[in-house]
Amino acid sequence: MLHRVLVTDNLSAAGLKVLEENPEIELVIKTDPKLSVEQLREELQDADGIVIRSGTTLTEEVLEGQSRLKAIVRAGVGVDNIDIPAATRQGIVVMNTPAGNTISTAEHTIAMMMAMARNIGPASASMREGKWEKKIFTGTQLAGKTIGVIGLGRVGLAVAQRCLGLEMRIVGYDPFISSERANEFGIELYRDLDEMLPKCELLTVHTTMTPETKNLINAERMAKMPKGARIINCARGGIIDEDALADAVESGHIAGAALDVFLQEPPKETRLVKLPSVLTTPHLGASTDEAQELVAVEASEIISGFLTRNEVRHAVNMAPVSASEMGGMKKYIDLAYRLGILLAQQTHGEGIRSAEIHYRGEAASKHTRLLTSSFSSGLLSIALGDRINIVNASMLAEERGIPISEETSKKAGDFSTMIVAEVTTDQGTLRAGGTMFGHEYLRLVLMDDYQLDAYLDGTMLIYRHRDVPGLIGLVGTVLGKNNINIAHMALGRETNQPGGDSVAVINLDSKPGQDVIDEILSNKDVTAVEIVQLPVAGAPLPWLGL
C-alpha cells in the first residue's frame, strides 16, 4: 500500500521531486486554488501525511476526526498555523524544518541590522525623490558595539558568528545552552536577561513564540537598555511588545528598530511601521531561493522518512528518533506497550490514579520518553481504543488526571534489560515486569511480587491460588476437556515454601469461555482468575507503521 502525501502549499520543484521519486509515496498536490476548510478536511481523510508552508492553516476543526492522518510537516520553522494540541490529541506527529532556512534568516538579520544602523532604507527613499541629504542620514558604526542575542539555537548562533566577523562584542541569553557551548562562539553568556539588557547597544531575538516568550521584551525591559539602543526581530512576531516598542522609539530611548515579523501579518496597527527610524520587511527572513529549496527538500525527506522508515525528525510534539534508533527500539516499544495492555486489562481500564515505569539495564539507555508513551497508550487502550497512540498517550493521560512518571537505572540486576510498571488504582497497586530473551522474545518475568517466566503475547489465563498439590493438574484437566490447548505455563510463588500464595500464567491457543473460568474458580484454593488478551507474538504495533 502506498503512503499518500498531500501538499497544499507551493513547494520547490526539488522538494516535490523527492516525493515523486519515492516508490512508496503517492503524491497529491492541491495548491491551486486554495482549498476551503471543508475541502481540506475531505482531502485529509485519505492522506497519511501532509506537507504545508504558511499558507495552509490546520485548525482543530480541520484535524478533528482525521483517523488516517499520521504526520504533518511544516516546510519552515514556525508552526503557528498548526493547532499543536489538537494534532497531538488526534495522535498526529508534527514536524518542522529548523535547519533549512538558518543561513538565510541569519543573513537577513545582519542585513536588517546594518541597514538600520546606516539608515539605508530612508536614504534610498530620499534619493528616489531627487534629494541628496547626507547629514540627516548619518548612521552608527557596528564594530566595537555590544549586541545581545536572545535565543542561542541554530539561527541565534549563526547571527553571533556573523557579528563576530563585524568585530562586535557578543552577549547572549539562553536558559538551555551550556557556558562551554557559548564560549565556542565567543559569546559572554548570561543566565539573567535583566542583567544582560543594560549591556546591549543592539538586541536581536531568536526564540520561538510561546506563552513564556510573548512580550518578552516589554516596556520595562526596554527601559533597562542604554538610551540610543536598537532592536532587531527576525524571529516571531509578539516576542517584542510592539506598542511598547513604538512608544520607546517615539520617546527617543530606543534609537531604531528593524522588524521582519509582526504579531499580526500583515500588521493591522501601522503606527510602528510608519515611524521613520523603524525599518520593516514583510517576513522575508527565509525568502531566498536557496532557503525555500532547502526547506522543501528537508520537509519531503522528513515525511518520507517517517512514513517509510518510522523516522521521527524535528518533531515538536514527541521525542525525535532516527531510523537506525527506531530499528533498535521496536522491541522495547513493543514490550512497554504490552505491559500497558496487560495492566489495563487487569484494572479494566477504570479507577487508575497513577503509574510509574522503572527502566533497568539496557532499557534505561533508550528513549525512555518514547517507551513511556508506548506504555501509556497500552494502559489507556481499553478506555480510549483506537483514539490512543504513541503520540497522544501522554496528553490524554494527563487530561484524565493520571500522572505517569519514569525512573531509570543502568544497573542491570537479574536481567540485562527490564521494564517494570506499577499502576495505582482505587483498589491498590498492580505491578508487572518484562524483559527480552535474546533481544527478540518478550517475556513477563514479574507480576506483583511474584517472579515467573511467561510468554508476553496472545491469550493469557492468570489465576491466583494457594500453592497446593494437584491444582495445576486440575486446571489442565478443565482446559483439556474444553479442547483448549496450553502453549506455555509459568508459576510464581511468594516464598520457597509450599502452601503459600502463588500466581500462574498459562498461555493458551484459544480463549476460554466464562463457563471454563467459573469451573476453575469453583476450586476453594483458587482466589482469582483473569483472561488477558495481548497481540500475538511479532504483531505490528497499531500506530506509526511499526
C-alpha distance (Angstrom), angle and dihedral (degrees) to the residues before:
residue distance angle dihedral
M1 . . .
L2 3.81 . .
H3 3.78 120.7 .
R4 3.80 108.4 -121.4
V5 3.82 114.8 -138.9
L6 3.79 120.0 -169.6
V7 3.84 120.3 -154.8
T8 3.81 115.0 -166.4
D9 3.83 102.2 168.3
N10 3.78 130.4 54.9
L11 3.80 112.8 -83.5
S12 3.78 126.3 -176.2
A13 3.79 117.6 -95.3
A14 3.80 89.7 -112.2
G15 3.80 91.0 57.6
L16 3.80 93.3 48.0
K17 3.80 89.9 48.1
V18 3.83 90.6 60.8
L19 3.80 89.6 58.2
E20 3.82 96.0 39.3
E21 3.80 92.7 53.6
N22 3.81 95.3 48.6
P23 3.83 106.7 98.6
E24 3.81 91.2 -154.9
I25 3.82 94.3 55.3
E26 3.80 129.0 80.7
L27 3.81 106.8 -159.8
V28 3.81 119.6 -150.0
I29 3.83 116.6 -174.8
K30 3.81 118.4 -162.0
T31 3.80 105.2 166.4
D32 3.79 103.6 123.3
P33 2.91 118.9 84.3
K34 3.79 102.8 16.8
L35 3.80 110.8 -107.1
S36 3.79 121.1 -113.3
V37 3.80 118.9 -127.6
E38 3.79 91.3 -98.9
Q39 3.81 92.9 46.6
L40 3.79 90.8 49.0
R41 3.81 91.3 49.9
E42 3.79 89.9 50.3
E43 3.81 94.2 48.5
L44 3.82 91.1 49.5
Q45 3.79 91.6 56.1
D46 3.81 88.2 76.5
A47 3.81 98.7 35.1
D48 3.79 128.5 101.4
G49 3.80 91.9 -170.2
I50 3.79 141.3 4.9
V51 3.80 131.3 -151.9
I52 3.81 116.3 -156.6
R53 3.78 141.4 167.2
S54 3.80 125.3 -160.2
G55 3.80 96.0 -62.1
T56 3.81 96.9 73.0
T57 3.79 120.4 67.2
L58 3.80 117.4 -158.2
T59 3.79 105.8 -160.2
E60 3.78 130.1 176.8
E61 3.81 87.6 -98.9
V62 3.80 91.4 56.2
L63 3.82 95.3 44.1
E64 3.79 98.0 43.4
G65 3.81 111.4 114.0
Q66 3.82 96.0 3.5
S67 3.79 94.4 145.2
R68 3.81 96.3 166.7
L69 3.81 98.8 46.1
K70 3.80 110.9 99.4
A71 3.80 105.7 167.3
I72 3.78 143.8 25.3
V73 3.80 119.6 -163.2
R74 3.79 121.0 -167.4
A75 3.79 112.9 -153.7
G76 3.79 92.7 -140.4
V77 3.78 138.7 30.2
G78 3.79 104.8 -87.5
V79 3.78 118.3 82.0
D80 3.81 96.4 -179.6
N81 3.82 89.5 120.1
I82 3.81 91.9 59.4
D83 3.80 122.8 76.4
I84 3.81 95.8 -133.2
P85 3.84 97.0 -172.8
A86 3.81 90.6 49.0
A87 3.80 91.9 48.8
T88 3.79 91.5 47.4
R89 3.79 92.3 48.5
Q90 3.80 88.5 53.1
G91 3.81 89.8 50.2
I92 3.82 94.7 -112.6
V93 3.80 119.6 146.1
V94 3.81 113.8 -132.1
M95 3.81 117.2 -155.3
N96 3.80 133.3 174.0
T97 3.81 138.2 -168.8
P98 3.81 107.1 -115.1
A99 3.80 97.2 163.9
G100 3.79 103.4 51.5
N101 3.81 99.4 72.3
T102 3.83 98.5 32.9
I103 3.80 97.3 107.8
S104 3.80 95.4 41.0
T105 3.80 92.4 50.2
A106 3.80 92.4 46.1
E107 3.82 90.5 49.4
H108 3.80 91.2 49.4
T109 3.79 89.8 51.4
I110 3.80 90.9 53.4
A111 3.82 91.2 44.6
M112 3.81 91.2 51.4
M113 3.79 91.6 47.1
M114 3.80 93.7 50.6
A115 3.80 93.8 42.8
M116 3.80 90.3 50.8
A117 3.80 93.4 46.2
R118 3.81 92.1 50.9
N119 3.85 97.7 36.5
I120 3.80 90.7 -123.7
G121 3.81 95.8 156.3
P122 3.80 98.9 54.5
A123 3.81 92.3 36.2
S124 3.80 90.6 55.9
A125 3.81 91.2 46.9
S126 3.81 89.6 50.4
M127 3.78 92.5 53.3
R128 3.80 91.2 50.1
E129 3.79 85.2 60.0
G130 3.81 89.7 55.5
K131 3.81 96.1 -104.3
W132 3.81 131.9 134.1
E133 3.82 106.2 -157.0
K134 3.79 108.2 161.8
K135 3.81 98.2 156.6
I136 3.78 100.1 52.7
F137 3.81 92.6 50.8
T138 3.79 97.3 54.0
G139 3.81 106.6 144.1
T140 3.78 138.7 -166.0
Q141 3.79 130.3 -99.8
L142 3.81 117.2 -117.7
A143 3.80 98.9 -156.8
G144 3.78 109.3 99.4
K145 3.81 93.6 16.7
T146 3.81 122.1 124.2
I147 3.78 115.9 -122.9
G148 3.77 123.6 -168.8
V149 3.81 117.0 -146.1
I150 3.80 115.2 -159.9
G151 3.80 110.1 -160.9
L152 3.78 117.8 27.1
G153 3.77 101.1 -154.1
R154 3.80 124.6 120.3
V155 3.80 96.7 -57.5
G156 3.79 95.9 37.8
L157 3.80 91.6 52.8
A158 3.82 91.7 45.4
V159 3.82 89.3 53.0
A160 3.81 90.6 48.0
Q161 3.81 90.7 52.4
R162 3.78 91.3 53.3
C163 3.79 92.8 46.1
L164 3.79 89.1 55.1
G165 3.78 87.7 56.7
L166 3.81 87.5 55.7
E167 3.82 88.8 55.1
M168 3.78 93.4 -113.1
R169 3.80 126.6 148.6
I170 3.82 111.0 -115.6
V171 3.79 125.3 -148.6
G172 3.78 119.7 174.5
Y173 3.78 143.8 -168.0
D174 3.79 124.4 -156.1
P175 3.82 123.8 136.9
F176 3.79 93.0 -151.8
I177 3.80 107.1 46.4
S178 3.80 120.0 90.7
S179 3.79 120.7 -118.9
E180 3.82 88.3 -122.7
R181 3.80 91.3 57.4
A182 3.81 91.7 47.2
N183 3.80 90.5 50.2
E184 3.81 90.4 55.2
F185 3.81 87.7 63.9
G186 3.78 95.6 43.3
I187 3.81 92.8 -107.8
E188 3.79 123.4 148.3
L189 3.81 99.8 -140.4
Y190 3.80 123.9 -141.9
R191 3.79 124.6 -168.2
D192 3.81 92.3 -167.4
L193 3.81 114.5 62.7
D194 3.80 93.8 -163.1
E195 3.79 89.8 54.8
M196 3.81 91.2 52.3
L197 3.81 99.8 47.2
P198 3.84 97.9 72.9
K199 3.83 87.4 60.1
C200 3.82 94.6 54.2
E201 3.78 119.4 100.9
L202 3.80 86.0 169.1
L203 3.79 127.8 22.6
T204 3.80 129.5 -164.4
V205 3.81 125.8 -177.8
H206 3.82 125.1 -147.2
T207 3.79 106.7 167.8
T208 3.77 132.0 117.0
M209 3.79 119.3 -100.1
T210 3.80 109.3 -103.1
P211 3.81 135.1 145.5
E212 3.81 86.3 -95.1
T213 3.82 94.7 53.0
K214 3.81 98.6 39.9
N215 3.83 107.4 117.9
L216 3.79 88.1 -3.0
I217 3.80 87.3 154.5
N218 3.79 102.8 49.4
A219 3.81 135.2 158.3
E220 3.79 93.1 -79.3
R221 3.79 93.1 52.4
M222 3.80 94.4 44.0
A223 3.80 87.8 55.0
K224 3.82 88.5 58.5
M225 3.81 91.4 58.8
P226 3.81 119.6 89.9
K227 3.81 116.4 -89.6
G228 3.79 107.9 -95.0
A229 3.81 94.9 29.9
R230 3.79 120.7 146.9
I231 3.82 129.8 -140.1
I232 3.82 130.9 -150.6
N233 3.81 127.4 -168.7
C234 3.80 119.2 -177.4
A235 3.82 94.0 144.7
R236 3.81 117.1 72.7
G237 3.78 132.3 -28.7
G238 3.79 115.6 -107.8
I239 3.80 98.0 36.6
I240 3.81 85.9 100.5
D241 3.80 117.5 48.0
E242 3.80 100.1 -117.5
D243 3.81 96.8 -159.7
A244 3.79 91.2 48.4
L245 3.81 90.2 48.2
A246 3.81 91.6 51.7
D247 3.80 89.9 50.5
A248 3.81 91.9 48.6
V249 3.82 92.2 49.1
E250 3.80 92.6 47.2
S251 3.80 90.7 49.6
G252 3.81 90.9 51.7
H253 3.80 94.7 -122.0
I254 3.80 90.0 112.1
A255 3.81 108.3 45.6
G256 3.77 96.4 -159.0
A257 3.78 147.7 -21.5
A258 3.79 136.4 -148.3
L259 3.80 115.8 -155.7
D260 3.78 130.2 -178.4
V261 3.81 96.1 165.6
F262 3.80 135.3 48.5
L263 3.77 139.7 -168.4
Q264 3.80 88.4 -114.4
E265 3.78 118.6 29.2
P266 2.92 115.6 -123.7
P267 3.83 89.0 25.0
K268 3.80 115.5 -118.5
E269 3.78 93.6 -164.2
T270 3.80 106.5 66.2
R271 3.82 102.4 178.4
L272 3.80 92.0 100.0
V273 3.80 93.6 42.8
K274 3.81 93.0 53.3
L275 3.80 96.4 52.1
P276 3.82 108.6 112.6
S277 3.81 94.1 -135.4
V278 3.81 93.0 52.0
L279 3.81 117.3 88.8
T280 3.81 114.9 -157.9
T281 3.80 137.1 -176.7
P282 3.83 128.9 -177.4
H283 3.82 100.1 -106.3
L284 3.80 95.6 -66.8
G285 3.82 98.3 152.3
A286 3.80 94.5 111.3
S287 3.79 95.7 25.3
T288 3.77 100.3 114.6
D289 3.77 126.7 111.6
E290 3.79 89.7 -120.5
A291 3.81 95.1 50.7
Q292 3.80 94.0 46.3
E293 3.77 91.2 51.2
L294 3.80 93.1 45.9
V295 3.82 94.9 49.9
A296 3.81 91.8 44.9
V297 3.79 92.4 51.6
E298 3.79 91.5 43.8
A299 3.82 92.3 48.8
S300 3.80 91.2 49.8
E301 3.80 91.5 48.5
I302 3.81 91.3 48.4
I303 3.82 95.2 51.8
S304 3.82 90.9 44.1
G305 3.79 92.4 48.8
F306 3.78 91.6 49.2
L307 3.79 97.3 48.2
T308 3.80 98.4 39.4
R309 3.83 104.3 29.5
N310 3.83 104.3 23.3
E311 3.81 88.6 -117.7
V312 3.81 116.6 157.5
R313 3.83 111.1 -160.4
H314 3.81 126.8 175.7
A315 3.81 93.2 -9.1
V316 3.78 115.8 176.4
N317 3.81 96.3 -163.6
M318 3.81 105.7 38.0
A319 3.80 140.9 27.8
P320 3.82 113.6 -72.3
V321 3.81 115.2 -120.5
S322 3.79 128.0 -177.2
A323 3.80 121.2 -134.9
S324 3.81 91.5 -107.9
E325 3.81 91.8 48.8
M326 3.80 91.6 47.9
G327 3.79 90.2 53.1
G328 3.80 89.8 55.9
M329 3.79 93.7 43.5
K330 3.80 102.3 50.1
K331 3.79 94.7 93.9
Y332 3.80 92.1 46.2
I333 3.81 90.6 49.5
D334 3.80 89.5 48.5
L335 3.81 92.1 48.2
A336 3.81 92.6 51.8
Y337 3.81 90.9 45.8
R338 3.81 93.4 51.7
L339 3.80 92.3 48.5
G340 3.79 87.8 53.6
I341 3.82 92.4 50.8
L342 3.81 91.2 46.3
L343 3.81 93.2 53.7
A344 3.81 92.5 40.7
Q345 3.79 90.9 58.3
Q346 3.77 92.1 46.6
T347 3.81 90.6 52.6
H348 3.83 91.2 37.9
G349 3.80 86.7 -129.6
E350 3.78 92.6 -77.7
G351 3.77 136.3 109.1
I352 3.83 95.2 16.7
R353 3.78 109.6 161.4
S354 3.80 102.5 174.1
A355 3.79 144.6 -24.6
E356 3.77 135.4 -148.1
I357 3.79 126.7 -165.5
H358 3.79 122.8 -157.5
Y359 3.81 118.5 -158.9
R360 3.81 118.1 -159.4
G361 3.79 132.7 -174.2
E362 3.80 116.9 -21.0
A363 3.81 92.7 1.1
A364 3.81 89.3 64.0
S365 3.81 90.8 61.8
K366 3.82 93.3 56.0
H367 3.82 129.3 85.0
T368 3.79 92.6 -74.6
R369 3.80 92.0 -179.2
L370 3.80 88.1 63.2
L371 3.81 91.7 45.4
T372 3.80 90.6 50.6
S373 3.80 90.0 51.5
S374 3.80 88.8 51.2
F375 3.80 91.4 50.4
S376 3.81 90.3 47.4
S377 3.79 91.9 52.4
G378 3.80 89.6 53.9
L379 3.79 92.5 45.8
L380 3.81 92.6 52.7
S381 3.81 95.2 39.1
I382 3.81 95.0 101.0
A383 3.79 94.0 49.7
L384 3.80 98.0 40.4
G385 3.81 105.9 22.8
D386 3.81 115.3 -174.3
R387 3.82 91.4 -0.6
I388 3.80 91.0 76.3
N389 3.79 126.8 77.8
I390 3.77 142.1 145.5
V391 3.80 92.5 -79.7
N392 3.79 101.5 51.8
A393 3.82 101.0 27.5
S394 3.80 97.1 97.2
M395 3.81 93.0 46.2
L396 3.80 93.6 47.9
A397 3.82 91.8 46.9
E398 3.80 89.6 52.0
E399 3.81 91.0 48.1
R400 3.80 89.0 53.6
G401 3.81 90.7 51.5
I402 3.82 94.7 -109.9
P403 3.82 111.9 136.9
I404 3.80 111.4 -154.4
S405 3.78 116.1 -166.2
E406 3.78 133.9 178.4
E407 3.79 136.9 -149.1
T408 3.81 127.2 -168.7
S409 3.78 137.6 -158.8
K410 3.79 125.0 172.3
K411 3.80 89.4 -155.1
A412 3.80 104.4 112.8
G413 3.81 103.7 -149.5
D414 3.81 116.3 -179.7
F415 3.82 92.8 -17.5
S416 3.79 132.5 41.5
T417 3.80 88.0 -126.1
M418 3.78 132.5 13.8
I419 3.79 139.5 167.6
V420 3.80 117.8 -160.2
A421 3.79 119.9 -172.9
E422 3.79 125.9 -166.6
V423 3.79 121.4 -166.3
T424 3.79 121.9 -168.8
T425 3.78 115.7 -154.0
D426 3.80 136.3 172.8
Q427 3.82 87.2 -90.1
G428 3.83 99.2 46.4
T429 3.81 141.4 -80.8
L430 3.79 127.9 -42.1
R431 3.78 123.5 -166.1
A432 3.80 133.6 -166.9
G433 3.78 130.7 174.2
G434 3.76 130.4 -166.4
T435 3.77 139.5 -175.1
M436 3.80 141.0 175.1
F437 3.77 126.5 -109.8
G438 3.78 111.0 -148.6
H439 3.83 90.5 -7.8
E440 3.79 87.6 -78.2
Y441 3.80 115.1 65.4
L442 3.79 117.7 68.7
R443 3.79 116.6 -141.3
L444 3.79 136.3 -173.6
V445 3.81 104.1 -137.3
L446 3.80 102.6 163.0
M447 3.78 133.1 42.5
D448 3.78 114.8 174.3
D449 3.82 101.5 -49.7
Y450 3.79 95.7 -24.3
Q451 3.80 122.7 104.2
L452 3.79 116.0 -149.4
D453 3.80 143.1 138.3
A454 3.80 115.5 -118.6
Y455 3.79 133.9 155.7
L456 3.81 109.7 -101.4
D457 3.79 96.2 -143.1
G458 3.78 145.1 72.6
T459 3.79 124.5 8.5
M460 3.80 114.0 -7.8
L461 3.79 124.7 -170.9
I462 3.80 109.3 -159.3
Y463 3.76 118.5 -170.2
R464 3.76 129.9 175.4
H465 3.78 118.2 -150.4
R466 3.76 149.5 142.2
D467 3.78 112.0 -79.5
V468 3.81 98.6 -114.5
P469 3.84 131.1 144.3
G470 3.79 118.8 -88.7
L471 3.77 98.7 20.4
I472 3.79 96.3 105.2
G473 3.79 89.9 50.4
L474 3.78 91.1 49.4
V475 3.79 92.5 53.1
G476 3.80 90.7 46.7
T477 3.80 90.5 51.0
V478 3.82 92.5 50.8
L479 3.78 91.3 50.4
G480 3.81 93.0 44.1
K481 3.77 96.1 52.4
N482 3.82 88.0 51.3
N483 3.81 89.8 53.1
I484 3.84 93.5 -114.4
N485 3.79 111.9 144.2
I486 3.81 122.2 -143.1
A487 3.81 113.5 -134.0
H488 3.79 97.3 -179.9
M489 3.79 140.0 -12.6
A490 3.81 131.7 -155.7
L491 3.81 129.0 -175.7
G492 3.78 128.3 -159.7
R493 3.79 122.6 -169.3
E494 3.78 127.4 -163.1
T495 3.80 91.8 -138.1
N496 3.77 136.9 4.8
Q497 3.80 89.2 -106.4
P498 3.83 117.7 96.4
G499 3.78 119.1 -120.3
G500 3.81 96.8 43.7
D501 3.78 129.7 116.1
S502 3.80 114.3 -67.5
V503 3.77 142.2 173.0
A504 3.80 128.3 -144.9
V505 3.79 128.0 -163.3
I506 3.79 116.2 -161.0
N507 3.79 119.7 -171.6
L508 3.80 109.0 -146.6
D509 3.78 134.5 -163.8
S510 3.81 91.6 -138.0
K511 3.78 138.2 19.7
P512 3.82 116.6 -97.5
G513 3.78 121.4 -132.9
Q514 3.78 126.1 -118.8
D515 3.81 90.8 -98.0
V516 3.81 90.0 61.4
I517 3.80 91.5 49.0
D518 3.80 91.1 48.3
E519 3.80 91.3 51.5
I520 3.81 91.7 52.6
L521 3.81 90.5 46.1
S522 3.78 91.2 52.7
N523 3.80 89.7 73.9
K524 3.80 110.0 97.5
D525 3.81 92.7 -136.4
V526 3.82 93.7 56.5
T527 3.81 112.1 86.8
A528 3.81 102.3 177.7
V529 3.81 140.8 3.4
E530 3.81 125.8 -164.5
I531 3.78 134.2 175.6
V532 3.80 116.1 -146.0
Q533 3.78 120.9 -171.1
L534 3.82 115.8 -155.4
P535 3.82 129.5 172.8
V536 3.77 113.9 -84.1
A537 3.79 117.7 -97.3
G538 3.79 111.5 -72.2
A539 3.80 94.8 10.2
P540 3.83 113.1 154.5
L541 3.77 117.0 -109.2
P542 3.81 112.5 -103.4
W543 3.80 95.5 -120.2
L544 3.80 141.6 46.9
G545 3.80 89.3 23.9
L546 3.81 91.8 -86.6
